[in-house]
Amino acid sequence: MTPSHPLLRLAFKILCIIAVSQKSLDHWNDTKNKEWKEHVSVMVNRFQNSNITAGLVLATTTLFLSSQPPIEHLMAYNSSISYIFAMVSFSAALLSVISGAAVLVIYETSTANKDMESLKHMRRHQIIALLLWLAIPSICLSVATFYLFLSIFVACFWSDNSVVNIITTLSCVAFLLNGVLTIYVYNVVG
């Protein structure tokens, strides 16, 4: 199932990590054992937590989109660029909630009521489609969170208050450092 080209192999590995929290689909070899049931339980829990998080991002962006800043010189989130980023975040969070609910219902139902041995006999394009479908809620949540961060960052960075600007700069550095550490840990562990 794993592609032979190095770039496609890496893309497939990343897709597997996002979609099924595994580096490969080797766990599909035996879908009748205890490990498979535990994996399904972990995945259902992950989708539930992802939906809750997407709901929180959705509520936060809704607040920013529908209200005026209480102290505009501290955080002017009604600027056009901040508002556009908040709209992108809102759209991605809404898509994450909708697709996450669909994935959760279908995944939980199909793994409980069907013989999952058919996974081993799927064609490559069917596997990719399934993995993309499973990954969409997480990808949308990541996009929503990133754009919410950008929206707040822009609103705070354009603030007239130097303390807010310093806190915003430190937050951005922490965000970027977290990204670098994530890639480092992935390379060490994965």
C-alpha positions in Angstrom: 0.0 0.0 0.0 2.9 2.4 0.7 4.1 4.3 -2.4 7.7 3.6 -3.5 8.6 7.2 -4.5 10.3 8.9 -1.5 8.1 12.1 -1.6 4.9 10.2 -2.1 6.0 7.8 0.7 6.5 10.8 3.0 3.2 12.4 2.0 1.4 9.0 2.6 3.1 8.8 6.0 2.0 12.3 7.0 -1.6 11.5 5.7 -1.7 8.3 7.8 -0.5 10.2 10.9 -3.2 12.9 10.4 -6.0 10.5 9.4 -5.4 7.4 11.7 -2.7 8.5 14.2 -0.4 5.8 12.8 2.7 6.0 10.6 1.3 3.4 8.3 -1.7 1.2 7.7 -0.1 -1.9 9.1 -2.7 -2.0 11.8 -5.3 -2.8 9.1 -3.8 -6.2 8.6 -5.9 -7.8 11.4 -9.1 -5.9 12.2 -10.5 -8.6 14.4 -7.9 -8.4 17.2 -7.9 -6.5 20.5 -5.4 -3.8 19.2 -7.8 -2.9 16.4 -10.7 -2.4 18.9 -8.4 -0.2 21.0 -7.4 1.8 17.9 -11.0 2.3 17.0 -11.7 3.5 20.5 -8.7 5.9 20.4 -9.9 7.3 17.0 -13.5 7.8 18.2 -12.2 9.6 21.2 -9.9 11.7 19.0 -12.8 12.7 16.7 -14.9 13.6 19.7 -12.2 15.8 21.2 -11.5 17.3 17.8 -15.2 18.2 17.5 -15.3 19.8 20.9 -12.2 21.8 20.1 -13.6 22.9 16.7 -16.8 24.0 18.5 -14.7 26.2 20.8 -12.8 27.7 17.9 -16.1 28.3 16.2 -17.6 30.0 19.2 -14.5 32.2 19.6 -14.5 33.3 16.0 -18.2 33.9 16.2 -17.6 36.2 19.2 -14.9 38.1 17.3 -17.0 38.4 14.1 -20.2 39.6 15.9 -18.9 42.0 18.5 -17.0 45.3 18.8 -13.7 45.3 20.8 -14.4 46.5 24.3 -11.1 48.5 24.4 -10.2 49.2 20.8 -6.7 50.6 21.4 -5.7 47.3 23.1 -7.0 44.9 20.5 -8.5 46.2 17.3 -9.9 43.0 16.0 -12.4 44.9 13.8 -9.7 45.7 11.3 -10.4 44.4 7.8 -7.4 41.9 7.7 -8.1 40.6 11.2 -11.8 40.2 10.3 -10.9 38.3 7.0 -8.7 35.9 9.0 -11.5 35.4 11.5 -13.9 34.7 8.7 -11.5 32.0 7.3 -11.2 30.6 10.8 -15.0 30.5 11.2 -15.5 28.7 7.9 -12.8 26.2 8.6 -14.1 25.5 12.1 -17.6 25.1 10.8 -16.4 22.7 8.2 -14.4 20.8 10.9 -17.5 20.4 13.1 -19.7 19.3 10.2 -17.1 16.9 8.7 -16.0 15.7 12.1 -19.6 14.8 13.1 -20.0 12.9 9.8 -16.7 11.1 10.2 -17.5 10.2 13.8 -20.9 8.8 13.1 -19.9 6.9 10.0 -16.6 5.7 11.4 -18.1 4.5 14.7 -21.0 2.8 13.0 -19.0 1.1 10.2 -16.3 -0.2 12.5 -18.9 -1.6 14.9 -21.2 -3.2 12.3 -19.1 -4.2 9.4 -16.4 -6.6 8.6 -13.4 -4.3 8.4 -11.3 -7.0 6.6 -12.4 -5.3 3.4 -9.9 -2.5 4.2 -7.1 -4.9 3.1 -8.6 -5.3 -0.4 -9.2 -1.6 -1.2 -7.4 -0.1 -4.2 -4.9 2.7 -3.7 -7.2 5.5 -4.7 -9.9 4.2 -2.4 -7.4 4.1 0.5 -6.2 7.7 -0.3 -9.9 8.9 -0.5 -10.6 7.2 2.9 -7.6 8.7 4.5 -8.4 12.2 3.2 -11.9 11.8 4.4 -10.7 10.9 7.9 -8.1 13.7 7.8 -10.4 16.5 6.7 -11.7 17.4 10.3 -8.2 17.6 11.7 -6.9 19.6 8.7 -9.8 22.0 8.9 -9.3 22.4 12.7 -5.7 23.2 12.1 -6.5 25.8 9.5 -9.2 27.3 11.8 -6.9 27.5 14.7 -4.0 29.0 12.7 -6.3 31.7 11.2 -7.8 32.5 14.5 -4.3 32.9 15.9 -3.4 35.2 12.9 -6.6 37.2 13.4 -5.8 37.8 17.1 -2.1 38.4 16.3 -2.9 41.1 13.7 -5.4 42.7 16.0 -2.9 42.8 18.9 0.1 43.6 16.8 -1.6 46.7 15.4 -2.5 47.8 18.9 -1.4 51.2 20.2 -0.2 49.7 23.4 3.4 48.6 23.6 2.9 46.0 26.3 0.3 44.3 24.1 2.8 44.5 21.2 5.5 42.8 23.3 3.2 40.1 24.5 2.0 39.5 20.9 5.6 39.3 19.7 6.5 36.8 22.4 3.4 34.7 21.6 4.4 34.7 17.9 7.9 33.5 18.8 6.4 30.8 21.0 4.1 29.7 18.2 6.9 29.5 15.7 9.1 27.7 18.3 6.3 25.2 18.9 6.2 24.5 15.1 10.0 23.9 15.0 9.8 21.6 18.1 6.9 19.7 16.5 8.9 19.0 13.4 12.0 18.1 15.4 10.1 15.7 17.7 8.4 14.1 14.6 11.8 13.6 13.0 13.2 12.1 16.2 10.2 9.9 17.0 8.8 9.2 13.6 
